Amino acid sequence: MASKSELEQFFANDFPQADFVIEDVGNRAAKIRKRITQNHLRPGGTVSGPVLMEVTDAALYVAILGELGLVAMAVTTSLNVNFLRKPAADKDIIADCSLMKVGKSLVVGEVSLYSEGQPEPVAHAVGSYAIPPRK
């Protein structure tokens, strides 16, 4: 297992381009926040799909590392995102991830994405990660 502070240090060192905030991690779950700026918007005044996919993938990775420890070479093997409603252009995106299966070589999780303060999700995703052999 990796703590929130260990994960924050890991991302700062190994993924300095990661621009999300870990709000909570543990118990096969993670919650992260992506601050939304004009750079994340698409025409029509909404958060772009690629940004939502990025946040989804990051939430899965954080939850997995929180559960298994710093397995840096864990990689995404599938990601299915259902876009449900228009995200607010002026609100952060919150990702709530829950791991559904944690195996030796494969982890499956689901992620619900929200515009901050809104009760209904803007997207829902299911993804899997391949876990490299551990010694």
C-alpha positions in Angstrom: 0.0 0.0 0.0 1.1 3.6 -0.6 -0.1 6.5 1.5 -1.4 9.8 0.1 1.9 11.6 0.9 4.0 8.8 -0.8 1.8 9.0 -3.9 2.1 12.8 -4.0 5.9 12.5 -3.8 5.8 9.7 -6.5 3.8 11.8 -8.9 5.9 14.9 -8.2 9.1 13.0 -9.0 8.0 10.5 -11.8 5.0 12.3 -13.4 5.6 16.0 -12.9 3.1 16.7 -15.7 0.3 15.2 -13.6 -1.7 18.2 -12.6 -4.4 16.7 -10.3 -4.8 16.7 -6.6 -5.2 13.5 -4.6 -8.0 14.1 -2.1 -8.3 10.7 -0.7 -6.8 7.2 -1.2 -7.2 3.8 0.5 -9.6 0.9 1.0 -9.5 0.1 -2.7 -10.6 3.6 -3.7 -9.3 7.0 -4.6 -10.7 10.5 -5.1 -8.9 13.1 -7.1 -9.6 16.6 -8.3 -8.6 18.2 -11.6 -8.7 22.0 -11.6 -10.4 23.1 -14.8 -9.1 26.1 -16.8 -9.8 27.6 -20.2 -7.1 25.2 -21.6 -9.4 22.2 -20.8 -12.4 23.4 -22.6 -13.7 22.5 -26.1 -16.0 24.6 -28.3 -19.4 24.8 -26.7 -18.0 25.7 -23.3 -17.5 22.3 -21.8 -14.7 20.2 -20.5 -13.2 18.1 -23.4 -13.5 14.4 -23.6 -9.7 13.8 -23.5 -9.5 15.7 -20.2 -12.2 13.5 -18.7 -10.4 10.4 -19.9 -7.2 11.7 -18.4 -8.8 12.2 -15.0 -10.4 8.8 -15.2 -7.1 7.0 -16.0 -5.3 9.0 -13.2 -8.0 8.1 -10.6 -7.6 4.4 -11.5 -3.8 4.6 -11.3 -3.9 6.4 -7.9 -6.4 3.8 -6.5 -4.2 0.9 -7.7 -1.0 2.4 -6.3 -2.7 3.1 -3.1 -3.8 -0.6 -2.9 -0.7 -2.3 -4.2 2.1 0.1 -3.5 4.3 2.0 -6.0 4.0 -0.4 -9.0 5.1 2.2 -11.5 4.9 -0.1 -14.5 1.2 -0.9 -14.1 -0.4 0.0 -17.4 -3.9 0.7 -18.7 -5.2 -2.2 -20.7 -8.8 -1.0 -21.3 -10.8 2.1 -20.6 -14.5 2.5 -21.5 -16.0 5.9 -20.8 -19.7 6.8 -21.0 -20.2 10.5 -21.2 -23.5 11.3 -19.4 -24.0 15.0 -19.4 -22.2 18.3 -20.1 -19.6 19.1 -17.5 -19.6 22.7 -16.1 -16.8 24.8 -17.7 -16.2 26.7 -14.4 -16.1 23.8 -12.0 -13.3 21.3 -11.0 -13.8 17.7 -12.1 -13.9 15.2 -9.2 -13.2 11.6 -9.9 -14.3 8.9 -7.5 -12.7 5.5 -8.2 -13.5 2.1 -6.7 -11.5 -1.0 -7.5 -13.8 -3.9 -8.3 -11.2 -6.7 -8.7 -7.6 -6.7 -7.5 -5.8 -9.7 -8.9 -2.1 -10.6 -9.2 -1.9 -9.5 -12.9 -5.1 -7.5 -13.5 -7.0 -4.8 -11.6 -10.5 -3.6 -12.7 -12.1 -0.4 -11.4 -14.9 2.0 -12.0 -14.8 5.7 -11.9 -17.6 8.3 -11.6 -16.8 11.8 -12.7 -18.6 14.9 -11.3 -18.5 18.6 -11.9 -17.7 19.9 -8.4 -20.9 20.5 -6.3 -23.2 18.7 -8.8 -24.9 15.5 -7.6 -25.2 13.8 -11.0 -22.2 12.3 -12.7 -21.0 13.8 -15.9 -19.3 10.5 -16.9 -18.9 6.9 -15.8 -16.0 4.6 -16.7 -14.7 1.1 -16.2 -11.1 0.4 -16.8 -8.5 -2.3 -16.2 -4.7 -2.2 -15.6 -2.1 -4.9 -16.2 0.1 -5.4 -13.1 3.7 -6.5 -13.8 5.1 -9.5 -12.0 6.2 -8.6 -8.5 9.2 -10.2 -6.7 
